[in-house]
Amino acid sequence: MSSPLKIHILGCHSATPKANAFPTAQVVEIRSQLILVDCGEGTQVRLRQNRIKFNQIKHILISHLHGDHFYGLIGFLSTLSLLNRQAPLQIFAPKGAEEIIRLQLKLSKSYLSYPLKIQALESSASETIIDNSKFTVKTIPLDHRVYTNGFLIIEKAGDRKLNIDKAEQYPIDKAYYKKIVKGADIVLDDGRRIPNEELTFPAELPKSYAYCSDTAFKLDIVPIIRKATALYHESTFLEINEDLCAKTKHSTAKQAGIIASKAEVGHLILGHYSARYKNLNAFKTEAESVFNPVSLAESGKTFVF
């Protein structure tokens, strides 16, 4: 059985932090790998509070350079050096992020104990930015006031499942079972070839997570995120304040629901709420008018799929 997909919400509110409302940051756990997605102020404190080990994070994805998604990064990078990190760290962020980071490190005379690689994102089209043995990551071009991407994280297909009852009907040494679940056919000593499909069950369907914050309503993303296991989509406003979306380049909860419905995702998670609203349940109710199931992101909450 493959490991679950986990989404650890560190912060999920819009720009101005409050005592119990933190700016955007998430940790995505996929195939036992940790990816930090956005890094608003206070992220490293929230990582501590959620007992997530800093040094297990190998990749950081930054959607855009607005402060509530980016200003916690330099502190986190500095702390990793204080912890004497040695393993390389890779950041994917809009063009300009490296200049900011290197200048902060230079002027503060901070020296990193680990190799840091920063890949600039500037394409207006979706592109694959990570492709390893565990998962792939594709950008989701969004529509915000500055250059912004969402991210689609897709796990690689796991091994097939051994049909032990069927395998034991043949004189197959158990030492070959590992090859069988990897997809190999088996040739018996008498020359008979046993096709893999006869000895195994299909692997579980790969899970995927689409992260879309911040953005105006953008139907163009639907083909990119189609059938995602879970979608996190910003819902800064309720429909009653939809007029604010045009100038701020944000979305309503209902618009997030429409995207989820058209993309036929498995689950919608709402977040990036404006501080003007006291009752967040209204966001859930509004999105549910066009899509189900819907959950509300909360700081400190973990979603497991």
Stockholm file with secondary structure:
# STOCKHOLM 1.0

chainA/1-305         MSSPLKIHILGCHSATPKANAFPTAQVVEIRSQLILVDCGEGTQVRLRQNRIKFNQIKHILISHLHGDHFYGLIGFLSTLSLLNRQAPLQIFAPKGAEEIIRLQLKLSKSYLSYPLKIQALESSASETIIDNSKFTVKTIPLDHRVYTNGFLIIEKAGDRKLNIDKAEQYPIDKAYYKKIVKGADIVLDDGRRIPNEELTFPAELPKSYAYCSDTAFKLDIVPIIRKATALYHESTFLEINEDLCAKTKHSTAKQAGIIASKAEVGHLILGHYSARYKNLNAFKTEAESVFNPVSLAESGKTFVF
#=GR chainA/1-305 SS CCCCCEEEEEECBCSSCBTTBCBCEEEEEETTEEEEEEECTTHHHHHHHTTCCGGGEEEEECCCCSHHHHTTHHHHHHHHHHTTCCSCEEEEEETTHHHHHHHHHHHTTCCCSSCEEEEEECCSSCCEEEECSSEEEEEEECCSSSCCEEEEEEECCCCCEECHHHHTTSCCCGGGHHHHHTTCCEECTTSCEECHHHHEECCCCCCEEEEECSCCCCGGGHHHHTTCSEEEEECCBCGGGGGGHHHHTCCBHHHHHHHHHHHTCSCEEEECBCTTCSCTHHHHHHHHTTCSCEEECCTTCEEEC
#=GC SS_cons         CCCCCEEEEEECBCSSCBTTBCBCEEEEEETTEEEEEEECTTHHHHHHHTTCCGGGEEEEECCCCSHHHHTTHHHHHHHHHHTTCCSCEEEEEETTHHHHHHHHHHHTTCCCSSCEEEEEECCSSCCEEEECSSEEEEEEECCSSSCCEEEEEEECCCCCEECHHHHTTSCCCGGGHHHHHTTCCEECTTSCEECHHHHEECCCCCCEEEEECSCCCCGGGHHHHTTCSEEEEECCBCGGGGGGHHHHTCCBHHHHHHHHHHHTCSCEEEECBCTTCSCTHHHHHHHHTTCSCEEECCTTCEEEC
//
